[in-house]
Amino acid sequence: KGGSILMVGGAGVGRRSALETAAHMICYQVFSPNISRNYEDKNFKMDIKTAMMAAGVEGRQIIFLLEDHQFVKPEFIELINSLLSSGEIPGLYTAEEIEPLVSPLKDEKDEQGFFGTLFQFFVERVKQNLHVVISMDPKSDDFQQRTESNPALFTKCDIQWWETWSTQAMNALPLL
């Protein structure tokens, strides 16, 4: 389940390019929030809901890419920590939102013989289909604080350390 990644490396080592190339090769969709000047908690929560709906209801393989410059508020990484830990974010959906969100899954839940609530089925699908990828620069002033205060980054993610590319690797890229 999952397949989330913490990518750690300096600027310009190709983390995003490599991720987008790999996603294209395996037909996964990359979704990354478009942060603007007026981007607030509600915008971030809507972006998370969009990714969760695509993964949990539509059953698409989604990579939710977050780069360290996108964590404009400390709450953002805390929400992602919760998502990584449990496959959901408590309080993200209102009671009125849950029923219409999960009702399309009823037949599939029954076909698979899933024992649990419809929302639990949705959460399991999110865990299977939503792959969180966090890309951070270890030289960033916030790196240590963000990683130490959000343990799911280490317990629920594979960690990849990125350094410079060798000449051989750079020459092999166009051949992929």
N, C-alpha and C positions, 0 to 999 in steps of 0.2 A: 504494500500500500504506500501511497505517498510518492516518494521520490523527490523530496525537496532538497535544495542545495543551498549552502552558504558558500559563495564564491568570494575569496579574499585575494586581493591583488591591487597593485598600484594602477594609477590612471594610465590608459594607453596600452595595456597588455592584451586587450582583445576579449575581455570577458563577455561583453554583450554580443559582439560579432560571432564568437564561437557558439554562444547559446542560440542565437537566432539561426545560425547555419544548422546546428544539430536539430533544432525544433522543426525546421523545414524538412530535413531529411526523414524525420519520423512522423511527419504530418501532425504536429502539435501546434496549437495556436498560442502565440505569445501575446499576453495582455499586460500592459504597463500603464499605470495612471499618468495622465497628462497634467502635471502640476503647473498651476498658474499662480499669479499673484494673490488671487482671492480664494485659493483652494483651502477648504476647511475640513473639519472632522466629518461633516455630513457628506461632502464630496468623496472623501476616502471610503467611508462606509458604503456609499452607493457603488463605487468601483469594486469593492470587495463583494457586494451582493451580485453585481453583474457577473463576476468571475465564478462565484459559487453557483449561480443559477445555470450558467453554461456547463459547469462540471457536474453539478448535482442533479439537475432536472434534464438537461439536454444530453448528458452523458458524453460531452466532448472532452478531449484531453487538453487541458488548459495549463499553460505556464504563466503564473502570476509573477512577473518580474518587478522587483523593487531594488532600485539603486540607492546608495546612501544619501545622495542629494535629494531624494524624494521623501525622506523622513523629516519633513519640515516641522512636524510637531512630535514630541516624544510619545504621544498616545498612539501614533501610527504603528510603531514597532511593537508596542504592548498589545495592540489588536492582532497583529500578525503572530506574536508569541502565543496568544490564545488559540488562534486558528490552527497553528502548527501542533499545539498540545492536544487539542481535542477534536479538531475538524469543524469546529463551530466557534462563534463568538457570542457568549451570553448577552442577551439584550439587543443583538443586532437587528432581529426581526420583531416587530410588534405581533401581538396575538392575532390581529386582523390580517397581517401579511402572510402568516404561516400556511393557513388552509389553502388559499389560491396558489401559493408557491408549490406545495407538495402534492396537491390533488392529481396532477397529471401522472404521478408515479404509482398510483394505486394498483393498476393492473400489473405493472412490471414487478412490484413488490410481491404481489400474490403469485405470479408466475415463478419467481425465484424462491418462493417459500420462506421469505424473510420473516422471522419472528421478532416483532418489535413495532414501534409506532412508525407512522409514515415519515415523521420528522427524523427519526433515527435512521431510517433507510436513506433519506436524503443526505444525512451527515456521512454515512458510510460511502455513498457515491462521491461526495466531496473529497473524502480521504483518498479514494482510489483515483480520481480524475483531476484533482487540482494539485498542481506541483508548484510550490512556492520556491522562487529562486531569489535570494537576497545577495546583492553584489555590493561589497564594501571595500574600501581602501583602509588597510591597517594603519596607515599614517594619519588618518583623519583624527581630529581631536575627540570625536564622539565614539570612536570604534570600541575602545575598552569599556566604556560605560554602557553602551548599547548591548554588547555581547554578554557582559557580566550580569546585567539585570534582566536578561531574557534567555533563560536556560534552554528553551526549546530550540534555539538556534544551534545548540550543540547536541541535544538529545534527539531531535527529530529531523535534522538535516545532515546530509553528507557534506563534508567540508572539503573544498578544493582550494588549494593555495596556488595562485598564479604568479609566475615570474616572467621574465622576458622570454621571447620565443627564439628558438634556435633557427639558424639559416635553413637547415633541412626541413623543419616544420613549416616555415614560411613558404618555401618552394613547393611543398606538398599541398598546401591549401587550394590553389586553383585547380588541382587535379581531382578534388572531391566531387 
